[in-house]
Amino acid sequence: MPGTPETTPAARQVSDAPSPRRLLSSEKVYEGRIWDVVSDTFQLQDTGDALTRDYIDHPGAVAVLPMNAQGEILLLKQYRHPVGMDLWEVPAGLLDVEGEDFVVGAARELAEEADLAAATWNVLADVFNSPGSSSEAIRIYLARDLTEVPHADRHERTDEEAEIEFHWISLDEAVASVLAGRLHNPSAVVGILAAAAARADGYAGIRPADAPWPAHPSQR
């Protein structure tokens, strides 16, 4: 059919891939409390002009979509100053403990932000939060078979986390909220839509918790 791109096996199964370029220089131009800003100069092609790009050098993060036995998911409301809004999110946090296993970090965030532990873990999605301006890689987990953390062992939440509110919502309601533009947090949006897609085969197609994560900076 005229105007229809030819379909090839590679086109039918697209996959992001590493693409090393010649790095001419790299300089830390800002050192922050949590992440730094780096300025890299590189070449796209061996004979091409040098390009310079500034970006946030980020340790990466994990996020968790908690799901109870009824298929409801837990959302947390938290104030986010850069956008000046209260956002409904899922538990999430930085991978800032050196050598910590990814799923261990996710379990830590689930306990600290939601007072929950999970017996069953799977990977829903791996994403770059803003690849044009940050190296931040996020892994989003599905956590099931939930139990409450005993009160004596609960994390004391401070600052913005002290205002966290909890709300259990059906997955269908969450999807409707995403499509209606009522939810904006990227980990929540991706996690909700991925969980809805995974539900079609009873979550049989999602990856195990220890699935390789080659996109994370520490794995490259």
Backbone as CSV, one residue per row, in Angstrom:
resi,resn,N_x,N_y,N_z,CA_x,CA_y,CA_z,C_x,C_y,C_z
1,MET,0.855,-1.194,0.000,0.000,0.000,0.000,0.884,1.234,0.000
2,PRO,0.644,2.204,-0.893,1.486,3.399,-0.965,1.489,4.157,0.360
3,GLY,2.680,4.585,0.768,2.816,5.376,1.985,2.910,4.562,3.255
4,THR,2.810,3.240,3.149,2.899,2.384,4.327,4.323,1.888,4.480
5,PRO,4.987,2.165,5.645,6.366,1.702,5.833,6.453,0.192,5.775
6,GLU,7.527,-0.296,5.213,7.745,-1.737,5.136,8.002,-2.293,6.533
7,THR,7.335,-3.383,6.852,7.496,-4.005,8.161,8.575,-5.069,8.094
8,THR,9.562,-4.970,8.973,10.644,-5.945,9.045,10.621,-6.596,10.413
9,PRO,11.315,-7.749,10.577,11.377,-8.359,11.907,11.897,-7.395,12.958
10,ALA,12.895,-6.577,12.611,13.449,-5.624,13.576,12.422,-4.585,13.961
11,ALA,11.592,-4.180,12.990,10.581,-3.171,13.270,9.469,-3.724,14.153
12,ARG,9.198,-5.028,14.027,8.130,-5.619,14.814,8.530,-5.782,16.275
13,GLN,9.803,-5.871,16.567,10.256,-6.005,17.949,11.315,-4.937,18.216
14,VAL,10.867,-3.750,18.563,11.797,-2.657,18.807,12.412,-2.795,20.195
15,SER,13.647,-2.351,20.324,14.339,-2.432,21.607,15.414,-1.361,21.666
16,ASP,15.401,-0.582,22.747,16.466,0.394,22.955,17.794,-0.336,23.097
17,ALA,18.888,0.333,22.697,20.196,-0.318,22.731,21.288,0.702,23.050
18,PRO,22.362,0.246,23.721,23.504,1.145,23.956,24.063,1.658,22.635
19,SER,24.542,2.906,22.653,25.091,3.514,21.442,26.286,4.385,21.837
20,PRO,27.434,3.767,22.085,28.600,4.535,22.551,29.036,5.587,21.531
21,ARG,29.333,6.772,22.009,29.863,7.843,21.181,31.199,8.295,21.769
22,ARG,31.998,8.960,20.961,33.329,9.380,21.397,33.203,10.557,22.361
23,LEU,33.600,10.316,23.626,33.541,11.351,24.654,34.849,12.139,24.655
24,LEU,34.748,13.434,24.425,35.934,14.281,24.355,36.312,14.859,25.716
25,SER,35.305,15.177,26.525,35.576,15.704,27.870,34.319,15.571,28.712
26,SER,34.522,15.537,30.022,33.399,15.473,30.953,33.775,16.264,32.195
27,GLU,32.883,17.175,32.619,33.181,18.063,33.742,31.959,18.192,34.647
28,LYS,32.171,18.075,35.956,31.097,18.317,36.907,30.979,19.833,37.110
29,VAL,29.865,20.402,36.693,29.708,21.856,36.765,28.897,22.285,37.985
30,TYR,28.222,21.342,38.631,27.470,21.658,39.849,27.388,20.409,40.708
31,GLU,27.706,20.543,41.980,27.608,19.428,42.920,26.473,19.716,43.889
32,GLY,25.433,18.917,43.818,24.268,19.132,44.657,24.220,18.203,45.844
33,ARG,23.174,18.386,46.677,23.014,17.545,47.865,22.643,16.112,47.501
34,ILE,21.896,15.959,46.406,21.414,14.637,46.024,21.990,14.201,44.691
35,TRP,22.058,15.115,43.708,22.613,14.788,42.402,23.425,15.948,41.876
36,ASP,24.258,15.667,40.875,25.163,16.656,40.294,24.733,16.984,38.872
37,VAL,25.289,18.076,38.356,25.104,18.427,36.950,26.451,18.274,36.251
38,VAL,26.468,17.532,35.141,27.669,17.221,34.390,27.566,17.849,33.003
39,SER,28.701,18.296,32.484,28.761,18.821,31.121,29.693,17.929,30.304
40,ASP,29.125,17.256,29.306,29.890,16.355,28.442,30.030,16.960,27.046
41,THR,31.228,16.808,26.474,31.448,17.157,25.077,31.791,15.879,24.332
42,PHE,31.067,15.621,23.214,31.203,14.351,22.505,30.966,14.565,21.013
43,GLN,31.213,13.510,20.254,30.946,13.518,18.820,29.887,12.476,18.483
44,LEU,28.905,12.878,17.689,27.920,11.904,17.210,28.549,10.951,16.204
45,GLN,29.361,11.494,15.307,30.063,10.722,14.294,31.555,10.991,14.411
46,ASP,32.380,10.060,13.917,33.828,10.214,14.043,34.325,11.504,13.396
47,THR,33.686,11.923,12.323,34.125,13.124,11.616,33.211,14.321,11.887
48,GLY,32.281,14.166,12.844,31.312,15.227,13.099,31.835,16.294,14.043
49,ASP,31.064,17.361,14.148,31.409,18.440,15.062,31.208,17.999,16.509
50,ALA,31.914,18.648,17.422,31.753,18.368,18.848,30.445,18.993,19.346
51,LEU,29.739,18.246,20.178,28.511,18.729,20.811,28.698,18.730,22.316
52,THR,28.092,19.693,23.015,28.164,19.761,24.470,26.757,19.693,25.037
53,ARG,26.562,18.815,26.005,25.266,18.670,26.651,25.449,18.646,28.158
54,ASP,24.635,19.431,28.872,24.607,19.429,30.330,23.430,18.571,30.790
55,TYR,23.637,17.757,31.826,22.557,16.903,32.302,22.757,16.558,33.773
56,ILE,21.696,16.108,34.407,21.744,15.674,35.801,22.319,14.264,35.865
57,ASP,23.375,14.098,36.653,23.982,12.789,36.887,23.279,12.168,38.095
58,HIS,22.449,11.182,37.855,21.501,10.684,38.853,21.810,9.236,39.232
59,PRO,21.673,8.865,40.510,21.987,7.490,40.930,20.932,6.465,40.543
60,GLY,19.799,6.921,40.037,18.719,6.006,39.705,17.734,5.869,40.855
61,ALA,16.594,5.248,40.572,15.534,5.147,41.569,14.707,3.895,41.336
62,VAL,13.931,3.559,42.345,12.967,2.467,42.245,11.613,2.993,42.693
63,ALA,10.560,2.405,42.136,9.190,2.733,42.521,8.416,1.437,42.677
64,VAL,7.365,1.491,43.478,6.620,0.275,43.820,5.128,0.534,43.677
65,LEU,4.447,-0.320,42.921,2.990,-0.294,42.843,2.469,-1.386,43.773
66,PRO,1.996,-1.027,44.980,1.478,-2.048,45.899,0.062,-2.449,45.490
67,MET,-0.198,-3.753,45.448,-1.522,-4.263,45.064,-2.003,-5.251,46.111
68,ASN,-3.232,-5.030,46.623,-3.763,-5.930,47.642,-4.496,-7.109,47.019
69,ALA,-5.052,-7.964,47.850,-5.687,-9.193,47.372,-6.929,-8.918,46.541
70,GLN,-7.516,-7.736,46.696,-8.703,-7.359,45.926,-8.339,-6.707,44.584
71,GLY,-7.053,-6.586,44.308,-6.620,-5.963,43.066,-6.575,-4.454,43.112
72,GLU,-6.754,-3.875,44.303,-6.636,-2.428,44.460,-5.168,-2.050,44.602
73,ILE,-4.845,-0.818,44.219,-3.482,-0.340,44.356,-3.444,0.831,45.331
74,LEU,-2.298,1.032,45.955,-2.139,2.101,46.940,-1.450,3.295,46.300
75,LEU,-2.072,4.467,46.435,-1.470,5.727,46.009,-1.203,6.585,47.234
76,LEU,-0.137,7.379,47.148,0.260,8.276,48.226,0.193,9.715,47.728
77,LYS,-0.384,10.611,48.520,-0.405,12.026,48.155,0.755,12.750,48.829
78,GLN,1.570,13.438,48.020,2.754,14.109,48.540,2.975,15.428,47.802
79,TYR,3.372,16.465,48.556,3.668,17.766,47.956,5.009,17.726,47.228
80,ARG,5.032,18.271,45.993,6.250,18.346,45.197,6.504,19.814,44.852
81,HIS,7.541,20.377,45.461,7.763,21.817,45.350,8.086,22.297,43.936
82,PRO,8.927,21.605,43.140,9.238,22.135,41.806,8.011,22.386,40.942
83,VAL,6.950,21.584,41.130,5.729,21.804,40.342,4.629,22.472,41.165
84,GLY,4.873,22.655,42.473,3.916,23.342,43.326,2.578,22.641,43.442
85,MET,2.589,21.299,43.485,1.336,20.541,43.507,1.421,19.377,44.482
86,ASP,0.262,18.985,45.001,0.129,17.707,45.692,-0.100,16.651,44.621
87,LEU,0.755,15.652,44.552,0.648,14.611,43.539,0.308,13.272,44.186
88,TRP,-0.564,12.517,43.512,-0.802,11.129,43.910,0.258,10.266,43.232
89,GLU,1.027,9.578,44.047,2.196,8.845,43.576,2.154,7.415,44.090
90,VAL,3.209,6.657,43.781,3.441,5.353,44.388,4.726,5.454,45.210
91,PRO,4.942,4.572,46.179,6.185,4.628,46.945,7.390,4.560,46.015
92,ALA,8.377,5.407,46.283,9.551,5.479,45.407,10.687,6.145,46.153
93,GLY,11.910,5.915,45.667,13.059,6.561,46.283,14.337,6.295,45.512
94,LEU,15.379,6.997,45.921,16.668,6.930,45.251,17.392,5.621,45.556
95,LEU,18.199,5.188,44.609,19.134,4.084,44.832,20.456,4.684,45.283
96,ASP,20.451,5.210,46.502,21.607,5.954,46.999,22.378,5.212,48.088
97,VAL,22.078,3.914,48.267,22.834,3.074,49.191,23.776,2.215,48.359
98,GLU,25.063,2.452,48.473,26.042,1.776,47.611,25.964,0.260,47.775
99,GLY,25.871,-0.442,46.648,25.865,-1.896,46.657,24.522,-2.526,46.992
100,GLU,23.492,-1.718,47.260,22.196,-2.265,47.638,21.510,-2.891,46.420
101,ASP,20.977,-4.083,46.598,20.235,-4.734,45.529,18.999,-3.910,45.201
102,PHE,18.619,-3.882,43.920,17.510,-3.021,43.491,16.210,-3.351,44.221
103,VAL,15.862,-4.621,44.313,14.593,-4.986,44.944,14.649,-4.766,46.450
104,VAL,15.822,-4.854,47.039,15.968,-4.531,48.462,15.694,-3.052,48.685
105,GLY,16.201,-2.222,47.782,15.908,-0.797,47.861,14.424,-0.517,47.712
106,ALA,13.766,-1.237,46.814,12.332,-1.059,46.630,11.560,-1.474,47.877
107,ALA,11.966,-2.575,48.503,11.309,-3.026,49.730,11.506,-2.008,50.853
108,ARG,12.683,-1.410,50.896,12.945,-0.370,51.900,12.011,0.826,51.698
109,GLU,11.857,1.256,50.455,10.974,2.396,50.187,9.514,2.057,50.495
110,LEU,9.090,0.836,50.178,7.724,0.423,50.473,7.460,0.470,51.978
111,ALA,8.429,0.010,52.767,8.275,0.022,54.219,8.297,1.446,54.767
112,GLU,9.218,2.265,54.276,9.374,3.615,54.815,8.205,4.519,54.458
113,GLU,7.680,4.403,53.229,6.654,5.340,52.777,5.230,4.820,52.950
114,ALA,5.060,3.509,52.983,3.708,2.959,53.045,3.470,2.022,54.222
115,ASP,4.480,1.770,55.049,4.360,0.879,56.206,3.922,-0.524,55.778
116,LEU,4.423,-0.978,54.624,4.034,-2.273,54.092,5.250,-3.116,53.740
117,ALA,5.075,-4.439,53.790,6.047,-5.404,53.277,5.319,-6.280,52.268
118,ALA,6.066,-6.837,51.318,5.459,-7.663,50.275,6.214,-8.975,50.151
119,ALA,5.471,-10.064,49.924,6.084,-11.380,49.744,6.324,-11.703,48.279
120,THR,5.608,-11.035,47.366,5.726,-11.324,45.938,6.095,-10.051,45.190
121,TRP,7.214,-10.135,44.435,7.721,-8.972,43.703,7.913,-9.333,42.233
122,ASN,7.538,-8.398,41.368,7.804,-8.520,39.928,8.151,-7.152,39.361
123,VAL,8.823,-7.166,38.220,9.143,-5.920,37.522,8.014,-5.592,36.552
124,LEU,7.497,-4.358,36.636,6.479,-3.892,35.703,7.096,-3.175,34.504
125,ALA,8.065,-2.289,34.764,8.631,-1.490,33.671,9.940,-0.858,34.117
126,ASP,10.808,-0.589,33.148,12.039,0.179,33.348,11.964,1.404,32.447
127,VAL,12.194,2.583,33.011,12.069,3.813,32.226,13.201,4.775,32.571
128,PHE,13.489,5.674,31.624,14.295,6.857,31.909,13.319,7.995,32.173
129,ASN,13.495,8.677,33.289,12.532,9.688,33.694,12.500,10.881,32.747
130,SER,13.664,11.355,32.344,13.749,12.497,31.428,15.068,12.405,30.678
131,PRO,15.172,11.519,29.673,16.459,11.187,29.072,17.139,12.324,28.327
132,GLY,16.416,13.408,28.057,17.061,14.546,27.418,17.804,15.438,28.393
133,SER,17.564,15.250,29.698,18.191,16.143,30.679,18.713,15.435,31.919
134,SER,18.541,14.121,32.021,18.939,13.398,33.234,19.291,11.959,32.886
135,SER,20.246,11.395,33.637,20.587,9.978,33.471,19.717,9.081,34.338
136,GLU,18.705,9.649,35.020,17.898,8.885,35.968,17.179,7.712,35.305
137,ALA,17.465,6.519,35.786,16.778,5.298,35.364,15.913,4.830,36.527
138,ILE,14.673,4.478,36.225,13.733,4.060,37.254,13.214,2.665,36.930
139,ARG,13.219,1.788,37.924,12.580,0.475,37.800,11.320,0.494,38.647
140,ILE,10.203,0.094,38.025,8.916,0.085,38.711,8.511,-1.357,38.979
141,TYR,8.274,-1.668,40.244,7.919,-3.019,40.668,6.427,-3.125,40.985
142,LEU,5.907,-4.317,40.831,4.593,-4.684,41.350,4.827,-5.491,42.620
143,ALA,4.230,-5.032,43.731,4.393,-5.710,45.025,3.044,-6.267,45.473
144,ARG,3.002,-7.588,45.731,1.755,-8.231,46.146,1.991,-9.089,47.385
145,ASP,0.899,-9.692,47.871,0.928,-10.448,49.135,1.470,-9.543,50.241
146,LEU,0.724,-8.482,50.492,1.165,-7.420,51.389,0.842,-7.719,52.842
147,THR,1.718,-7.241,53.718,1.471,-7.249,55.160,1.914,-5.903,55.722
148,GLU,1.339,-5.519,56.851,1.694,-4.253,57.475,2.969,-4.407,58.310
149,VAL,3.802,-3.375,58.255,4.986,-3.337,59.112,4.523,-3.055,60.547
150,PRO,5.005,-3.810,61.536,4.599,-3.556,62.922,4.886,-2.100,63.330
151,HIS,4.010,-1.541,64.163,4.145,-0.136,64.550,5.517,0.166,65.135
152,ALA,6.065,-0.741,65.907,7.359,-0.497,66.552,8.493,-0.402,65.545
153,ASP,8.306,-0.956,64.349,9.367,-0.991,63.342,9.173,0.042,62.232
154,ARG,8.158,0.886,62.352,7.848,1.811,61.266,8.815,2.992,61.218
155,HIS,9.055,3.456,60.008,9.957,4.576,59.760,9.282,5.887,60.153
156,GLU,10.039,6.780,60.782,9.498,8.099,61.137,9.659,9.032,59.938
157,ARG,8.546,9.401,59.331,8.581,10.248,58.141,8.692,11.721,58.527
158,THR,9.563,12.449,57.805,9.806,13.858,58.090,9.628,14.690,56.823
159,ASP,9.700,16.020,56.985,9.600,16.965,55.869,8.344,16.676,55.039
160,GLU,8.473,16.668,53.695,7.286,16.447,52.864,6.630,15.093,53.133
161,GLU,7.451,14.094,53.474,6.903,12.752,53.706,5.991,12.698,54.924
162,ALA,6.154,13.654,55.859,5.310,13.673,57.056,3.852,13.969,56.714
163,GLU,3.596,14.558,55.523,2.236,14.898,55.106,1.590,13.822,54.229
164,ILE,2.277,12.716,54.010,1.757,11.679,53.108,0.374,11.212,53.542
165,GLU,-0.530,11.110,52.555,-1.851,10.515,52.762,-1.968,9.271,51.889
166,PHE,-2.743,8.284,52.352,-2.901,7.011,51.636,-4.294,6.900,51.031
167,HIS,-4.371,6.253,49.875,-5.676,5.999,49.268,-5.602,4.728,48.426
168,TRP,-6.444,3.745,48.771,-6.558,2.534,47.966,-7.588,2.767,46.870
169,ILE,-7.275,2.354,45.654,-8.124,2.611,44.504,-8.078,1.400,43.577
170,SER,-9.187,1.110,42.911,-9.175,-0.006,41.972,-8.261,0.330,40.799
171,LEU,-7.710,-0.694,40.178,-6.818,-0.474,39.037,-7.572,0.204,37.895
172,ASP,-8.828,-0.166,37.693,-9.605,0.460,36.620,-9.813,1.954,36.895
173,GLU,-10.103,2.313,38.134,-10.264,3.720,38.487,-8.950,4.477,38.280
174,ALA,-7.839,3.839,38.620,-6.535,4.479,38.450,-6.240,4.725,36.974
175,VAL,-6.541,3.737,36.124,-6.347,3.914,34.684,-7.201,5.072,34.175
176,ALA,-8.453,5.136,34.612,-9.335,6.222,34.193,-8.787,7.578,34.625
177,SER,-8.197,7.637,35.801,-7.614,8.893,36.282,-6.411,9.307,35.446
178,VAL,-5.605,8.325,35.015,-4.477,8.629,34.134,-4.977,9.186,32.809
179,LEU,-5.935,8.506,32.192,-6.409,8.904,30.874,-7.163,10.229,30.911
180,ALA,-7.723,10.567,32.077,-8.439,11.828,32.225,-7.508,12.985,32.571
181,GLY,-6.223,12.692,32.762,-5.263,13.739,33.076,-5.262,14.169,34.527
182,ARG,-5.754,13.301,35.415,-5.791,13.649,36.832,-4.542,13.204,37.583
183,LEU,-3.751,12.316,37.009,-2.514,11.841,37.634,-1.345,12.226,36.748
184,HIS,-0.232,12.676,37.370,0.892,13.204,36.610,2.240,12.607,36.980
185,ASN,2.346,11.949,38.117,3.634,11.384,38.516,4.036,10.276,37.548
186,PRO,5.242,10.344,36.943,5.582,9.384,35.890,5.633,7.938,36.361
187,SER,6.159,7.689,37.549,6.225,6.305,38.034,4.829,5.741,38.265
188,ALA,3.930,6.566,38.784,2.553,6.115,38.999,1.856,5.862,37.670
189,VAL,1.999,6.808,36.726,1.335,6.665,35.424,1.817,5.413,34.704
190,VAL,3.138,5.237,34.609,3.683,4.067,33.913,3.312,2.784,34.645
191,GLY,3.433,2.797,35.963,3.129,1.600,36.738,1.672,1.183,36.610
192,ILE,0.770,2.151,36.657,-0.662,1.851,36.548,-0.980,1.265,35.175
193,LEU,-0.510,1.911,34.116,-0.813,1.418,32.766,-0.148,0.074,32.494
194,ALA,1.078,-0.110,33.010,1.751,-1.401,32.830,1.014,-2.505,33.572
195,ALA,0.543,-2.222,34.781,-0.190,-3.227,35.550,-1.495,-3.584,34.857
196,ALA,-2.168,-2.575,34.290,-3.413,-2.853,33.581,-3.162,-3.734,32.360
197,ALA,-2.077,-3.473,31.652,-1.739,-4.309,30.498,-1.362,-5.716,30.933
198,ALA,-0.611,-5.828,32.040,-0.164,-7.136,32.526,-1.316,-7.977,33.047
199,ARG,-2.378,-7.322,33.502,-3.523,-8.047,34.064,-4.206,-8.931,33.020
200,ALA,-4.042,-8.577,31.742,-4.732,-9.306,30.667,-4.403,-10.794,30.661
201,ASP,-3.166,-11.165,31.035,-2.809,-12.588,31.087,-2.562,-13.045,32.519
202,GLY,-3.211,-12.364,33.456,-3.078,-12.766,34.855,-1.700,-12.521,35.420
203,TYR,-1.002,-11.532,34.878,0.345,-11.123,35.311,1.395,-12.204,35.047
204,ALA,1.072,-13.140,34.148,2.017,-14.212,33.849,3.212,-13.714,33.040
205,GLY,3.054,-12.609,32.303,4.114,-12.160,31.409,5.092,-11.176,32.004
206,ILE,4.881,-10.747,33.235,5.812,-9.770,33.817,7.066,-10.459,34.337
207,ARG,8.144,-9.679,34.380,9.454,-10.233,34.705,9.619,-10.485,36.205
208,PRO,10.520,-11.392,36.577,10.806,-11.614,37.994,11.529,-10.415,38.598
209,ALA,11.524,-10.348,39.912,12.101,-9.203,40.610,13.585,-9.021,40.328
210,ASP,14.291,-10.124,40.054,15.741,-10.050,39.836,16.100,-9.995,38.348
211,ALA,15.166,-9.601,37.499,15.451,-9.504,36.067,16.585,-8.524,35.815
212,PRO,17.444,-8.793,34.842,18.542,-7.859,34.533,18.006,-6.457,34.241
213,TRP,18.819,-5.457,34.586,18.455,-4.062,34.344,19.645,-3.374,33.680
214,PRO,19.941,-3.716,32.435,21.148,-3.196,31.788,21.130,-1.699,31.548
215,ALA,19.963,-1.061,31.612,19.889,0.387,31.376,20.352,1.206,32.579
216,HIS,20.401,0.583,33.758,20.842,1.341,34.934,22.327,1.652,34.814
217,PRO,22.734,2.899,35.139,24.145,3.286,34.974,25.147,2.340,35.621
218,SER,24.784,1.755,36.752,25.732,0.868,37.437,25.949,-0.439,36.680
219,GLN,25.075,-0.746,35.724,25.185,-1.989,34.968,25.817,-1.805,33.603
220,ARG,26.236,-0.585,33.301,26.794,-0.306,31.976,28.280,-0.044,32.074
